[in-house]
């Protein structure tokens, strides 16, 4: 299928991001591809333009891709990430190779990497929404006060346990290499549909991470005498009150990423990035 319309989304706080976005847009324009530019941080301007685009070029780090993936719900427009961040677990290209490899996408020489997302049902509306989306994780945790909270946790309605500690995280396979990894959770293969349930600094309560079927629903019921918080992808933060309950399940929507590197490259770059940034750079060359 011919590519006719592409969105170029950039990180507004990375100095080189907007100029690179303009160069990529000009490159596409020379090939009679209609383009539009938007900041990844301006969702009101971004979302209306996504529908009808053949794919999105996303300039920034993994955090920028998380923003754009949430904005792309429900259209599932494919995204190609150009890494201008630090780690770049889910980005695909380095800035210096973007112009050189872009023609491969226009010629259809890429494959589609579909990633599971989360649907999070809220106890009350947030910006008019009863359900919100996340690509990496949904975290119920204590607020600014460093005191434990209790989170009664049910799986498909059946009581698992009441976690006491800093909180509880539900992560996707994509999120398994993020906060979940820092909390000593397991790494899932990227296309896994399973969910990971990871307690955060548990105190005298179940400390094991659980890998759950992607078909299940996790209910998290908060008990606390101080503020608690729901965080989505570490970017959207919603205040919770004692007695609030949220439900987390696999979303009917997916994030779709265009890939030029072979599927097995995930494991090579993952290992390199976990060793040191210098090794990661060498592995990508």
Secondary structure as GFF3:
##gff-version 3
##sequence-region A 1 285
A	DSSP	beta_strand	5	10	.	.	.	ID=ss1
A	DSSP	alpha_helix	15	29	.	.	.	ID=ss2
A	DSSP	beta_strand	34	39	.	.	.	ID=ss3
A	DSSP	alpha_helix	43	50	.	.	.	ID=ss4
A	DSSP	beta_strand	55	60	.	.	.	ID=ss5
A	DSSP	alpha_helix	62	71	.	.	.	ID=ss6
A	DSSP	beta_strand	78	83	.	.	.	ID=ss7
A	DSSP	beta_strand	93	94	.	.	.	ID=ss8
A	DSSP	alpha_helix	95	106	.	.	.	ID=ss9
A	DSSP	beta_strand	111	126	.	.	.	ID=ss10
A	DSSP	beta_strand	129	134	.	.	.	ID=ss11
A	DSSP	beta_strand	137	142	.	.	.	ID=ss12
A	DSSP	beta_strand	149	155	.	.	.	ID=ss13
A	DSSP	beta_strand	158	165	.	.	.	ID=ss14
A	DSSP	beta_strand	167	171	.	.	.	ID=ss15
A	DSSP	three_ten_helix	174	177	.	.	.	ID=ss16
A	DSSP	alpha_helix	179	182	.	.	.	ID=ss17
A	DSSP	beta_strand	195	200	.	.	.	ID=ss18
A	DSSP	beta_strand	210	212	.	.	.	ID=ss19
A	DSSP	beta_strand	217	223	.	.	.	ID=ss20
A	DSSP	beta_strand	228	232	.	.	.	ID=ss21
A	DSSP	beta_strand	236	240	.	.	.	ID=ss22
A	DSSP	beta_strand	245	259	.	.	.	ID=ss23
A	DSSP	alpha_helix	265	275	.	.	.	ID=ss24
A	DSSP	alpha_helix	277	284	.	.	.	ID=ss25
###
